[in-house]
Amino acid sequence: MTLPLVFRPRVAQDLAAAYGWYEDQRAGLGEELLRAVNASFDAIQEFSQTYSPVHGQVRRAMVSRFPYGIFYRVEKKRLVVLTILHAARDPRLWPRPRKK
């Protein structure tokens, strides 16, 4: 059984910004990015434990063909996508585990 993906509001903002930038570079490139991101979402759902943790329980899956990482957390009943960041972004901007 695959767990459902739940997206934090920031994910839509991150993805919209990346889409716009790629569309400005070449018409249709933003659509290619979206297809690659959706394929990564599918892989996360199917193989959520495959990707290594980068901070506590926060894991990162890289997007094929594009320099973006999808940061997510595996919970009991869902997979929470926290953000999508360009690989050149400062690692201090990466999501951190929740403090207990």
Backbone as XML, in Angstrom:
<?xml version="1.0"?>
<chain id="A" units="angstrom">
  <residue number="1" name="MET">
    <atom name="N" x="0.840" y="-1.185" z="0.000"/>
    <atom name="CA" x="0.000" y="0.000" z="0.000"/>
    <atom name="C" x="0.882" y="1.243" z="0.000"/>
  </residue>
  <residue number="2" name="THR">
    <atom name="N" x="0.594" y="2.144" z="-0.922"/>
    <atom name="CA" x="1.368" y="3.388" z="-0.971"/>
    <atom name="C" x="0.691" y="4.439" z="-0.101"/>
  </residue>
  <residue number="3" name="LEU">
    <atom name="N" x="1.512" y="5.241" z="0.509"/>
    <atom name="CA" x="1.005" y="6.311" z="1.357"/>
    <atom name="C" x="0.683" y="7.533" z="0.510"/>
  </residue>
  <residue number="4" name="PRO">
    <atom name="N" x="-0.349" y="8.297" z="0.895"/>
    <atom name="CA" x="-0.680" y="9.499" z="0.121"/>
    <atom name="C" x="0.361" y="10.602" z="0.348"/>
  </residue>
  <residue number="5" name="LEU">
    <atom name="N" x="0.547" y="11.410" z="-0.681"/>
    <atom name="CA" x="1.418" y="12.572" z="-0.577"/>
    <atom name="C" x="0.607" y="13.762" z="-0.082"/>
  </residue>
  <residue number="6" name="VAL">
    <atom name="N" x="1.175" y="14.499" z="0.862"/>
    <atom name="CA" x="0.584" y="15.722" z="1.373"/>
    <atom name="C" x="1.627" y="16.810" z="1.141"/>
  </residue>
  <residue number="7" name="PHE">
    <atom name="N" x="1.195" y="17.943" z="0.613"/>
    <atom name="CA" x="2.129" y="19.001" z="0.245"/>
    <atom name="C" x="1.980" y="20.211" z="1.156"/>
  </residue>
  <residue number="8" name="ARG">
    <atom name="N" x="3.091" y="20.697" z="1.662"/>
    <atom name="CA" x="3.101" y="21.952" z="2.400"/>
    <atom name="C" x="2.873" y="23.083" z="1.394"/>
  </residue>
  <residue number="9" name="PRO">
    <atom name="N" x="2.270" y="24.205" z="1.818"/>
    <atom name="CA" x="1.977" y="25.305" z="0.882"/>
    <atom name="C" x="3.201" y="25.798" z="0.114"/>
  </residue>
  <residue number="10" name="ARG">
    <atom name="N" x="4.350" y="25.738" z="0.720"/>
    <atom name="CA" x="5.563" y="26.239" z="0.069"/>
    <atom name="C" x="5.895" y="25.471" z="-1.206"/>
  </residue>
  <residue number="11" name="VAL">
    <atom name="N" x="5.497" y="24.219" z="-1.299"/>
    <atom name="CA" x="5.821" y="23.394" z="-2.459"/>
    <atom name="C" x="5.259" y="24.024" z="-3.735"/>
  </residue>
  <residue number="12" name="ALA">
    <atom name="N" x="4.028" y="24.484" z="-3.689"/>
    <atom name="CA" x="3.411" y="25.109" z="-4.866"/>
    <atom name="C" x="4.176" y="26.361" z="-5.282"/>
  </residue>
  <residue number="13" name="GLN">
    <atom name="N" x="4.614" y="27.150" z="-4.318"/>
    <atom name="CA" x="5.382" y="28.360" z="-4.613"/>
    <atom name="C" x="6.723" y="28.010" z="-5.254"/>
  </residue>
  <residue number="14" name="ASP">
    <atom name="N" x="7.414" y="27.037" z="-4.664"/>
    <atom name="CA" x="8.712" y="26.612" z="-5.191"/>
    <atom name="C" x="8.582" y="26.107" z="-6.622"/>
  </residue>
  <residue number="15" name="LEU">
    <atom name="N" x="7.579" y="25.283" z="-6.847"/>
    <atom name="CA" x="7.379" y="24.682" z="-8.158"/>
    <atom name="C" x="6.961" y="25.731" z="-9.197"/>
  </residue>
  <residue number="16" name="ALA">
    <atom name="N" x="6.110" y="26.653" z="-8.809"/>
    <atom name="CA" x="5.691" y="27.720" z="-9.727"/>
    <atom name="C" x="6.871" y="28.590" z="-10.142"/>
  </residue>
  <residue number="17" name="ALA">
    <atom name="N" x="7.744" y="28.906" z="-9.206"/>
    <atom name="CA" x="8.919" y="29.719" z="-9.519"/>
    <atom name="C" x="9.849" y="28.986" z="-10.483"/>
  </residue>
  <residue number="18" name="ALA">
    <atom name="N" x="10.086" y="27.708" z="-10.222"/>
    <atom name="CA" x="10.956" y="26.920" z="-11.097"/>
    <atom name="C" x="10.337" y="26.775" z="-12.487"/>
  </residue>
  <residue number="19" name="TYR">
    <atom name="N" x="9.044" y="26.515" z="-12.522"/>
    <atom name="CA" x="8.332" y="26.383" z="-13.800"/>
    <atom name="C" x="8.471" y="27.661" z="-14.613"/>
  </residue>
  <residue number="20" name="GLY">
    <atom name="N" x="8.228" y="28.792" z="-13.995"/>
    <atom name="CA" x="8.323" y="30.075" z="-14.692"/>
    <atom name="C" x="9.714" y="30.331" z="-15.234"/>
  </residue>
  <residue number="21" name="TRP">
    <atom name="N" x="10.727" y="30.031" z="-14.447"/>
    <atom name="CA" x="12.092" y="30.259" z="-14.890"/>
    <atom name="C" x="12.405" y="29.404" z="-16.109"/>
  </residue>
  <residue number="22" name="TYR">
    <atom name="N" x="12.031" y="28.118" z="-16.062"/>
    <atom name="CA" x="12.318" y="27.235" z="-17.190"/>
    <atom name="C" x="11.505" y="27.593" z="-18.424"/>
  </residue>
  <residue number="23" name="GLU">
    <atom name="N" x="10.280" y="28.023" z="-18.261"/>
    <atom name="CA" x="9.478" y="28.450" z="-19.405"/>
    <atom name="C" x="10.074" y="29.696" z="-20.058"/>
  </residue>
  <residue number="24" name="ASP">
    <atom name="N" x="10.672" y="30.575" z="-19.233"/>
    <atom name="CA" x="11.337" y="31.763" z="-19.782"/>
    <atom name="C" x="12.565" y="31.380" z="-20.601"/>
  </residue>
  <residue number="25" name="GLN">
    <atom name="N" x="13.200" y="30.281" z="-20.251"/>
    <atom name="CA" x="14.392" y="29.831" z="-20.979"/>
    <atom name="C" x="14.018" y="29.245" z="-22.335"/>
  </residue>
  <residue number="26" name="ARG">
    <atom name="N" x="12.924" y="28.444" z="-22.327"/>
    <atom name="CA" x="12.471" y="27.820" z="-23.570"/>
    <atom name="C" x="11.046" y="27.340" z="-23.381"/>
  </residue>
  <residue number="27" name="ALA">
    <atom name="N" x="10.180" y="27.670" z="-24.301"/>
    <atom name="CA" x="8.780" y="27.242" z="-24.220"/>
    <atom name="C" x="8.714" y="25.718" z="-24.145"/>
  </residue>
  <residue number="28" name="GLY">
    <atom name="N" x="7.959" y="25.216" z="-23.175"/>
    <atom name="CA" x="7.795" y="23.777" z="-22.998"/>
    <atom name="C" x="8.748" y="23.168" z="-21.983"/>
  </residue>
  <residue number="29" name="LEU">
    <atom name="N" x="9.818" y="23.880" z="-21.641"/>
    <atom name="CA" x="10.777" y="23.332" z="-20.690"/>
    <atom name="C" x="10.178" y="23.251" z="-19.285"/>
  </residue>
  <residue number="30" name="GLY">
    <atom name="N" x="9.318" y="24.201" z="-18.950"/>
    <atom name="CA" x="8.629" y="24.145" z="-17.660"/>
    <atom name="C" x="7.751" y="22.911" z="-17.558"/>
  </residue>
  <residue number="31" name="GLU">
    <atom name="N" x="7.101" y="22.554" z="-18.661"/>
    <atom name="CA" x="6.276" y="21.340" z="-18.683"/>
    <atom name="C" x="7.132" y="20.095" z="-18.483"/>
  </residue>
  <residue number="32" name="GLU">
    <atom name="N" x="8.327" y="20.097" z="-19.075"/>
    <atom name="CA" x="9.245" y="18.964" z="-18.879"/>
    <atom name="C" x="9.642" y="18.852" z="-17.409"/>
  </residue>
  <residue number="33" name="LEU">
    <atom name="N" x="9.873" y="19.996" z="-16.773"/>
    <atom name="CA" x="10.180" y="19.995" z="-15.346"/>
    <atom name="C" x="9.037" y="19.374" z="-14.553"/>
  </residue>
  <residue number="34" name="LEU">
    <atom name="N" x="7.804" y="19.789" z="-14.846"/>
    <atom name="CA" x="6.652" y="19.255" z="-14.121"/>
    <atom name="C" x="6.536" y="17.741" z="-14.293"/>
  </residue>
  <residue number="35" name="ARG">
    <atom name="N" x="6.786" y="17.241" z="-15.496"/>
    <atom name="CA" x="6.739" y="15.793" z="-15.724"/>
    <atom name="C" x="7.811" y="15.082" z="-14.899"/>
  </residue>
  <residue number="36" name="ALA">
    <atom name="N" x="9.004" y="15.665" z="-14.854"/>
    <atom name="CA" x="10.099" y="15.060" z="-14.079"/>
    <atom name="C" x="9.782" y="15.079" z="-12.584"/>
  </residue>
  <residue number="37" name="VAL">
    <atom name="N" x="9.206" y="16.181" z="-12.101"/>
    <atom name="CA" x="8.837" y="16.276" z="-10.686"/>
    <atom name="C" x="7.743" y="15.262" z="-10.362"/>
  </residue>
  <residue number="38" name="ASN">
    <atom name="N" x="6.751" y="15.148" z="-11.240"/>
    <atom name="CA" x="5.680" y="14.165" z="-11.001"/>
    <atom name="C" x="6.223" y="12.735" z="-10.998"/>
  </residue>
  <residue number="39" name="ALA">
    <atom name="N" x="7.194" y="12.441" z="-11.857"/>
    <atom name="CA" x="7.819" y="11.114" z="-11.850"/>
    <atom name="C" x="8.546" y="10.891" z="-10.521"/>
  </residue>
  <residue number="40" name="SER">
    <atom name="N" x="9.169" y="11.943" z="-9.990"/>
    <atom name="CA" x="9.836" y="11.825" z="-8.688"/>
    <atom name="C" x="8.823" y="11.607" z="-7.574"/>
  </residue>
  <residue number="41" name="PHE">
    <atom name="N" x="7.677" y="12.287" z="-7.657"/>
    <atom name="CA" x="6.625" y="12.063" z="-6.664"/>
    <atom name="C" x="6.172" y="10.604" z="-6.686"/>
  </residue>
  <residue number="42" name="ASP">
    <atom name="N" x="6.008" y="10.049" z="-7.891"/>
    <atom name="CA" x="5.616" y="8.644" z="-8.018"/>
    <atom name="C" x="6.668" y="7.725" z="-7.381"/>
  </residue>
  <residue number="43" name="ALA">
    <atom name="N" x="7.943" y="8.031" z="-7.637"/>
    <atom name="CA" x="9.031" y="7.212" z="-7.071"/>
    <atom name="C" x="9.061" y="7.316" z="-5.550"/>
  </residue>
  <residue number="44" name="ILE">
    <atom name="N" x="8.829" y="8.512" z="-5.033"/>
    <atom name="CA" x="8.789" y="8.695" z="-3.584"/>
    <atom name="C" x="7.675" y="7.847" z="-2.982"/>
  </residue>
  <residue number="45" name="GLN">
    <atom name="N" x="6.513" y="7.861" z="-3.621"/>
    <atom name="CA" x="5.401" y="7.060" z="-3.105"/>
    <atom name="C" x="5.714" y="5.571" z="-3.143"/>
  </residue>
  <residue number="46" name="GLU">
    <atom name="N" x="6.348" y="5.141" z="-4.204"/>
    <atom name="CA" x="6.612" y="3.713" z="-4.354"/>
    <atom name="C" x="7.804" y="3.241" z="-3.515"/>
  </residue>
  <residue number="47" name="PHE">
    <atom name="N" x="8.815" y="4.098" z="-3.376"/>
    <atom name="CA" x="10.057" y="3.704" z="-2.705"/>
    <atom name="C" x="10.451" y="4.738" z="-1.649"/>
  </residue>
  <residue number="48" name="SER">
    <atom name="N" x="9.542" y="5.118" z="-0.794"/>
    <atom name="CA" x="9.769" y="6.229" z="0.143"/>
    <atom name="C" x="10.970" y="6.025" z="1.058"/>
  </residue>
  <residue number="49" name="GLN">
    <atom name="N" x="11.273" y="4.793" z="1.419"/>
    <atom name="CA" x="12.386" y="4.533" z="2.333"/>
    <atom name="C" x="13.732" y="4.443" z="1.612"/>
  </residue>
  <residue number="50" name="THR">
    <atom name="N" x="13.709" y="4.439" z="0.290"/>
    <atom name="CA" x="14.937" y="4.301" z="-0.491"/>
    <atom name="C" x="15.846" y="5.520" z="-0.366"/>
  </residue>
  <residue number="51" name="TYR">
    <atom name="N" x="15.256" y="6.677" z="-0.302"/>
    <atom name="CA" x="16.039" y="7.915" z="-0.271"/>
    <atom name="C" x="16.574" y="8.155" z="1.131"/>
  </residue>
  <residue number="52" name="SER">
    <atom name="N" x="17.822" y="8.531" z="1.193"/>
    <atom name="CA" x="18.500" y="8.695" z="2.479"/>
    <atom name="C" x="18.051" y="9.948" z="3.214"/>
  </residue>
  <residue number="53" name="PRO">
    <atom name="N" x="17.991" y="9.865" z="4.537"/>
    <atom name="CA" x="17.711" y="11.073" z="5.328"/>
    <atom name="C" x="18.876" y="12.062" z="5.194"/>
  </residue>
  <residue number="54" name="VAL">
    <atom name="N" x="18.540" y="13.348" z="5.121"/>
    <atom name="CA" x="19.571" y="14.391" z="5.071"/>
    <atom name="C" x="19.636" y="15.166" z="6.377"/>
  </residue>
  <residue number="55" name="HIS">
    <atom name="N" x="18.528" y="15.228" z="7.098"/>
    <atom name="CA" x="18.453" y="15.877" z="8.415"/>
    <atom name="C" x="17.389" y="15.145" z="9.224"/>
  </residue>
  <residue number="56" name="GLY">
    <atom name="N" x="17.804" y="14.376" z="10.209"/>
    <atom name="CA" x="16.828" y="13.647" z="11.021"/>
    <atom name="C" x="15.967" y="12.761" z="10.147"/>
  </residue>
  <residue number="57" name="GLN">
    <atom name="N" x="14.667" y="12.971" z="10.163"/>
    <atom name="CA" x="13.720" y="12.188" z="9.374"/>
    <atom name="C" x="13.421" y="12.803" z="8.010"/>
  </residue>
  <residue number="58" name="VAL">
    <atom name="N" x="14.024" y="13.931" z="7.700"/>
    <atom name="CA" x="13.800" y="14.593" z="6.406"/>
    <atom name="C" x="14.678" y="13.921" z="5.356"/>
  </residue>
  <residue number="59" name="ARG">
    <atom name="N" x="14.032" y="13.476" z="4.282"/>
    <atom name="CA" x="14.721" y="12.799" z="3.184"/>
    <atom name="C" x="14.722" y="13.682" z="1.946"/>
  </residue>
  <residue number="60" name="ARG">
    <atom name="N" x="15.639" y="13.386" z="1.020"/>
    <atom name="CA" x="15.701" y="14.158" z="-0.222"/>
    <atom name="C" x="15.758" y="13.215" z="-1.409"/>
  </residue>
  <residue number="61" name="ALA">
    <atom name="N" x="14.874" y="13.463" z="-2.375"/>
    <atom name="CA" x="14.902" y="12.751" z="-3.649"/>
    <atom name="C" x="15.265" y="13.767" z="-4.724"/>
  </residue>
  <residue number="62" name="MET">
    <atom name="N" x="16.247" y="13.446" z="-5.546"/>
    <atom name="CA" x="16.640" y="14.354" z="-6.623"/>
    <atom name="C" x="15.738" y="14.131" z="-7.834"/>
  </residue>
  <residue number="63" name="VAL">
    <atom name="N" x="15.444" y="15.225" z="-8.535"/>
    <atom name="CA" x="14.609" y="15.182" z="-9.732"/>
    <atom name="C" x="15.492" y="14.859" z="-10.932"/>
  </residue>
  <residue number="64" name="SER">
    <atom name="N" x="15.074" y="13.911" z="-11.734"/>
    <atom name="CA" x="15.818" y="13.526" z="-12.924"/>
    <atom name="C" x="15.858" y="14.683" z="-13.929"/>
  </residue>
  <residue number="65" name="ARG">
    <atom name="N" x="17.039" y="14.899" z="-14.529"/>
    <atom name="CA" x="17.257" y="15.912" z="-15.566"/>
    <atom name="C" x="17.307" y="17.344" z="-15.068"/>
  </residue>
  <residue number="66" name="PHE">
    <atom name="N" x="16.841" y="17.616" z="-13.886"/>
    <atom name="CA" x="16.803" y="18.981" z="-13.370"/>
    <atom name="C" x="17.483" y="19.016" z="-11.999"/>
  </residue>
  <residue number="67" name="PRO">
    <atom name="N" x="18.177" y="20.104" z="-11.696"/>
    <atom name="CA" x="18.928" y="20.164" z="-10.434"/>
    <atom name="C" x="18.070" y="20.576" z="-9.234"/>
  </residue>
  <residue number="68" name="TYR">
    <atom name="N" x="17.073" y="19.766" z="-8.942"/>
    <atom name="CA" x="16.171" y="20.052" z="-7.823"/>
    <atom name="C" x="16.067" y="18.850" z="-6.907"/>
  </residue>
  <residue number="69" name="GLY">
    <atom name="N" x="15.962" y="19.137" z="-5.620"/>
    <atom name="CA" x="15.733" y="18.105" z="-4.627"/>
    <atom name="C" x="14.352" y="18.276" z="-4.021"/>
  </residue>
  <residue number="70" name="ILE">
    <atom name="N" x="13.662" y="17.168" z="-3.826"/>
    <atom name="CA" x="12.358" y="17.168" z="-3.168"/>
    <atom name="C" x="12.590" y="16.683" z="-1.743"/>
  </residue>
  <residue number="71" name="PHE">
    <atom name="N" x="12.285" y="17.527" z="-0.783"/>
    <atom name="CA" x="12.478" y="17.202" z="0.621"/>
    <atom name="C" x="11.142" y="16.752" z="1.204"/>
  </residue>
  <residue number="72" name="TYR">
    <atom name="N" x="11.165" y="15.602" z="1.860"/>
    <atom name="CA" x="9.921" y="15.039" z="2.385"/>
    <atom name="C" x="10.190" y="14.266" z="3.668"/>
  </residue>
  <residue number="73" name="ARG">
    <atom name="N" x="9.108" y="13.963" z="4.347"/>
    <atom name="CA" x="9.168" y="13.210" z="5.605"/>
    <atom name="C" x="8.166" y="12.055" z="5.520"/>
  </residue>
  <residue number="74" name="VAL">
    <atom name="N" x="8.587" y="10.883" z="5.975"/>
    <atom name="CA" x="7.716" y="9.709" z="6.013"/>
    <atom name="C" x="7.043" y="9.677" z="7.380"/>
  </residue>
  <residue number="75" name="GLU">
    <atom name="N" x="5.715" y="9.690" z="7.372"/>
    <atom name="CA" x="4.946" y="9.562" z="8.606"/>
    <atom name="C" x="4.164" y="8.255" z="8.545"/>
  </residue>
  <residue number="76" name="LYS">
    <atom name="N" x="3.473" y="7.921" z="9.615"/>
    <atom name="CA" x="2.758" y="6.635" z="9.662"/>
    <atom name="C" x="1.745" y="6.475" z="8.533"/>
  </residue>
  <residue number="77" name="LYS">
    <atom name="N" x="0.966" y="7.520" z="8.271"/>
    <atom name="CA" x="-0.134" y="7.385" z="7.318"/>
    <atom name="C" x="-0.009" y="8.279" z="6.094"/>
  </residue>
  <residue number="78" name="ARG">
    <atom name="N" x="1.141" y="8.959" z="5.960"/>
    <atom name="CA" x="1.287" y="9.855" z="4.814"/>
    <atom name="C" x="2.757" y="10.207" z="4.589"/>
  </residue>
  <residue number="79" name="LEU">
    <atom name="N" x="3.011" y="10.753" z="3.419"/>
    <atom name="CA" x="4.316" y="11.289" z="3.059"/>
    <atom name="C" x="4.137" y="12.796" z="2.926"/>
  </residue>
  <residue number="80" name="VAL">
    <atom name="N" x="4.894" y="13.558" z="3.666"/>
    <atom name="CA" x="4.741" y="15.012" z="3.671"/>
    <atom name="C" x="5.872" y="15.632" z="2.863"/>
  </residue>
  <residue number="81" name="VAL">
    <atom name="N" x="5.513" y="16.253" z="1.735"/>
    <atom name="CA" x="6.490" y="16.968" z="0.916"/>
    <atom name="C" x="6.631" y="18.360" z="1.503"/>
  </residue>
  <residue number="82" name="LEU">
    <atom name="N" x="7.852" y="18.678" z="1.943"/>
    <atom name="CA" x="8.108" y="19.924" z="2.653"/>
    <atom name="C" x="8.468" y="21.065" z="1.723"/>
  </residue>
  <residue number="83" name="THR">
    <atom name="N" x="9.332" y="20.798" z="0.746"/>
    <atom name="CA" x="9.776" y="21.838" z="-0.176"/>
    <atom name="C" x="10.488" y="21.208" z="-1.359"/>
  </residue>
  <residue number="84" name="ILE">
    <atom name="N" x="10.666" y="21.998" z="-2.401"/>
    <atom name="CA" x="11.465" y="21.617" z="-3.559"/>
    <atom name="C" x="12.487" y="22.732" z="-3.738"/>
  </residue>
  <residue number="85" name="LEU">
    <atom name="N" x="13.763" y="22.377" z="-3.679"/>
    <atom name="CA" x="14.821" y="23.393" z="-3.759"/>
    <atom name="C" x="15.830" y="23.062" z="-4.846"/>
  </residue>
  <residue number="86" name="HIS">
    <atom name="N" x="16.344" y="24.102" z="-5.478"/>
    <atom name="CA" x="17.431" y="23.959" z="-6.439"/>
    <atom name="C" x="18.655" y="23.430" z="-5.702"/>
  </residue>
  <residue number="87" name="ALA">
    <atom name="N" x="19.409" y="22.557" z="-6.338"/>
    <atom name="CA" x="20.554" y="21.920" z="-5.690"/>
    <atom name="C" x="21.653" y="22.912" z="-5.315"/>
  </residue>
  <residue number="88" name="ALA">
    <atom name="N" x="21.680" y="24.065" z="-5.955"/>
    <atom name="CA" x="22.707" y="25.054" z="-5.635"/>
    <atom name="C" x="22.320" y="25.939" z="-4.453"/>
  </residue>
  <residue number="89" name="ARG">
    <atom name="N" x="21.130" y="25.762" z="-3.928"/>
    <atom name="CA" x="20.700" y="26.574" z="-2.782"/>
    <atom name="C" x="21.529" y="26.241" z="-1.556"/>
  </residue>
  <residue number="90" name="ASP">
    <atom name="N" x="21.671" y="27.200" z="-0.704"/>
    <atom name="CA" x="22.430" y="27.051" z="0.531"/>
    <atom name="C" x="21.797" y="25.955" z="1.389"/>
  </residue>
  <residue number="91" name="PRO">
    <atom name="N" x="22.577" y="24.942" z="1.804"/>
    <atom name="CA" x="22.020" y="23.859" z="2.626"/>
    <atom name="C" x="21.381" y="24.339" z="3.929"/>
  </residue>
  <residue number="92" name="ARG">
    <atom name="N" x="21.719" y="25.539" z="4.384"/>
    <atom name="CA" x="21.073" y="26.050" z="5.592"/>
    <atom name="C" x="19.593" y="26.321" z="5.358"/>
  </residue>
  <residue number="93" name="LEU">
    <atom name="N" x="19.168" y="26.378" z="4.086"/>
    <atom name="CA" x="17.754" y="26.570" z="3.761"/>
    <atom name="C" x="16.984" y="25.255" z="3.718"/>
  </residue>
  <residue number="94" name="TRP">
    <atom name="N" x="17.705" y="24.139" z="3.789"/>
    <atom name="CA" x="17.044" y="22.839" z="3.757"/>
    <atom name="C" x="16.151" y="22.697" z="4.976"/>
  </residue>
  <residue number="95" name="PRO">
    <atom name="N" x="15.058" y="21.966" z="4.831"/>
    <atom name="CA" x="14.170" y="21.739" z="5.982"/>
    <atom name="C" x="14.896" y="20.966" z="7.083"/>
  </residue>
  <residue number="96" name="ARG">
    <atom name="N" x="14.596" y="21.315" z="8.281"/>
    <atom name="CA" x="15.173" y="20.660" z="9.452"/>
    <atom name="C" x="14.101" y="19.792" z="10.106"/>
  </residue>
  <residue number="97" name="PRO">
    <atom name="N" x="14.530" y="18.765" z="10.836"/>
    <atom name="CA" x="13.539" y="17.953" z="11.548"/>
    <atom name="C" x="12.842" y="18.771" z="12.623"/>
  </residue>
  <residue number="98" name="ARG">
    <atom name="N" x="11.619" y="18.382" z="12.898"/>
    <atom name="CA" x="10.865" y="19.049" z="13.967"/>
    <atom name="C" x="11.505" y="18.742" z="15.302"/>
  </residue>
  <residue number="99" name="LYS">
    <atom name="N" x="11.523" y="19.731" z="16.168"/>
    <atom name="CA" x="12.033" y="19.507" z="17.528"/>
    <atom name="C" x="10.932" y="18.925" z="18.362"/>
  </residue>
  <residue number="100" name="LYS">
    <atom name="N" x="11.279" y="17.946" z="19.168"/>
    <atom name="CA" x="10.270" y="17.267" z="20.002"/>
    <atom name="C" x="10.186" y="17.892" z="21.350"/>
  </residue>
</chain>
